[in-house]
């Protein structure tokens, strides 16, 4: 019985430490397409929509008013560090991989308000939302 209680506590601690992968420290979080749409429908002042795909991907279609900063650019980290960490951001890529890495970088740089699109443009389009060209 004692062993079972110990294992239960260990499992609970592990689950808590790993988290669900959607909510993170402070106001940096990964959110579904519908929640991003709500943000874009009533954007806070100074909102920056940050697309970290390649320029070619960006040209194929992007979220309204998005700014493109290529994740693969040699100076990507410098470009990111040059952004204002105190304004709100919507962040996305194609599938969530590059934006997830970028969210971690932004956290390390002290950004305070970033909403990352879960599943990227793929989930945006799958939800039936339009892209601009």
C-alpha positions in Angstrom: 0.0 0.0 0.0 2.8 2.4 0.9 4.5 1.6 -2.4 1.3 2.4 -4.3 1.0 5.7 -2.5 4.6 6.5 -3.4 4.1 5.7 -7.0 0.9 7.8 -7.1 2.7 10.8 -5.7 5.6 10.3 -8.2 3.2 10.0 -11.1 1.3 13.2 -10.0 4.6 15.1 -9.7 5.7 13.9 -13.1 2.4 14.9 -14.8 2.5 18.3 -13.1 6.1 19.0 -14.1 5.5 18.0 -17.7 2.3 19.9 -18.0 -0.1 19.7 -20.9 2.1 21.6 -23.4 -0.5 24.3 -23.9 -0.1 26.7 -21.0 3.3 28.1 -20.0 4.8 30.7 -17.6 3.2 34.1 -17.5 1.2 35.2 -20.5 3.2 33.1 -23.0 0.9 30.3 -24.1 -0.1 28.1 -27.0 -3.8 28.5 -28.0 -6.2 27.0 -30.6 -7.1 28.8 -33.8 -10.5 29.9 -32.5 -8.8 31.8 -29.6 -6.4 33.4 -32.1 -9.3 34.5 -34.2 -10.9 36.2 -31.1 -7.6 38.1 -30.5 -7.5 39.2 -34.1 -11.1 40.3 -34.1 -10.5 42.6 -31.2 -6.8 43.2 -31.2 -5.1 44.8 -28.2 -3.2 48.0 -28.9 0.2 47.4 -30.5 -0.5 43.8 -31.4 2.2 42.2 -33.6 1.2 39.2 -35.6 4.5 37.4 -36.1 4.9 34.7 -38.8 8.2 32.8 -38.5 7.9 30.8 -41.8 10.1 31.4 -44.8 9.3 34.3 -47.2 8.1 31.8 -49.7 5.7 30.3 -47.3 4.5 33.7 -46.2 3.8 34.7 -49.8 1.6 31.6 -50.2 -0.8 33.0 -47.5 -0.5 34.5 -44.0 -2.7 35.8 -41.2 -4.0 39.4 -41.6 -1.4 42.1 -40.8 1.4 39.5 -40.2 5.0 40.5 -40.2 7.4 37.9 -41.5 10.7 37.1 -39.7 12.3 34.0 -41.2 13.1 31.4 -38.6 15.9 30.1 -40.8 17.6 33.5 -41.3 21.1 33.7 -40.0 20.2 36.7 -37.9 16.9 35.4 -36.7 17.9 35.5 -33.0 19.1 39.0 -33.4 15.9 40.1 -35.2 13.8 38.5 -32.4 15.9 40.2 -29.7 15.3 43.5 -31.4 11.5 43.3 -31.0 9.7 45.1 -28.2 9.1 42.5 -25.4 6.4 44.5 -23.8 3.8 44.5 -26.7 1.4 41.6 -27.3 2.2 39.1 -30.0 0.4 36.4 -32.0 3.0 33.9 -33.1 2.7 31.2 -35.7 4.5 29.0 -38.3 3.3 26.2 -40.5 2.7 23.5 -38.0 3.8 24.7 -34.6 7.4 23.4 -34.6 9.3 26.6 -35.4 6.8 28.8 -33.5 7.2 26.5 -30.4 10.9 27.0 -30.5 10.5 30.7 -31.0 8.1 30.9 -28.1 10.9 29.4 -25.9 13.3 32.0 -27.2 10.9 34.8 -26.6 10.4 33.5 -23.0 14.1 33.6 -22.5 14.3 37.1 -23.9 11.7 38.3 -21.4 8.6 38.7 -23.7 5.5 39.1 -21.6 2.5 38.5 -23.8 2.7 35.9 -26.6 -0.1 33.7 -27.9 1.2 31.0 -30.2 -1.2 29.4 -32.7 -1.4 25.7 -31.8 -0.8 23.7 -35.0 0.2 26.7 -37.0 -1.3 27.7 -40.4 -2.3 24.1 -40.9 -4.7 24.2 -38.0 -5.9 27.7 -39.0 -6.8 26.5 -42.5 -8.3 23.2 -41.1 -10.6 25.4 -38.9 -11.9 27.1 -42.0 -10.2 30.4 -41.5 -8.8 32.4 -44.4 -5.3 33.5 -45.2 -4.3 36.7 -46.9 -2.0 36.8 -49.9 
